[in-house]
Amino acid sequence: MALALACLLVILSIASLFVGVIDLSWPALWSDPGALELLVVSRAPRTIAVIISGGALAVSGAIMQMLVRNRFVEPMTAGTGQGAALGILLVTLFAPGASLLVKMVLASLTALAASAGFLAIVQRLPPTQPLLVALVGLIYGGILGAAVTVIAYQADLLQYVEIWMNGEFSGVLQGRYELLWLVALVAALAYLAADQFAIIGMGRTASINLGLNYSQTMVLGLLAISIVTALTVVTVGLIPFVGLVVPNIIARLAGDNLRRSLPLTAMTGAALVLLCDILGRLIRYPYEIPVGTVFGVVGALLFLWLLHGPKRHVS
């Protein structure tokens, strides 16, 4: 399965390099300096940004589902993404000349606060009603998103905020996406704690009895989710459903052992987002549909398949 996903990712990556408004062909790379510049400045950074974003968002979704012990939540719909957007909006309002680093830090802090707030709420919900967690997450994320919209409307920044509320990669160029390498680093470091996240998915009592530092692992997970979500929102905007459907697909095919499933989750997330980005460039060529919109449709269909499709139990 890992080899098949890797091959698919390579094929989609090559396709992504040669799909766009300006024609680019393999022979032209060796004879036309402009074609090579187009590849280096635009197509390659865009492809790398899509791969990192998709993989990291899928990993953060898998971690969040373990932290809250519920398969129906993800950072982008449970308040974390909206919290990051709120942080960016606050920086824009009160410190418009702030550096990208300041925006990144404040977006991460507000995303962390939003994630902690969601966690505090769901811990009070009855464990016998798992769907209630998803509903509360949607409502919580909706309230935060509405607050962002209202503040932006009052400050005449509604069009400005829309950039972060609907993810798209058309603006990714060399020098404008490198922040995502930090996202890749955080996702890779999270893999080192995969066993701890798998144990925390068993619940607080079982985790403590197994010798796990429950609070420390919970904070570590929240930090990883918040940083990945905030930096992705700052760079390319909100991309819904990635952290929801991808971990569920991989859990159905490969089980809940995060040590084994997280690399598969990352590759599947990257491949799906890359596929949606390519479709977004082709459906209304030469215009583009934002990847957030395309993945919203694809993700909804995949989620319905997960709910009503045939169940498979992995040993």
Disulfide bonds with the S-S distance in Angstrom:
none
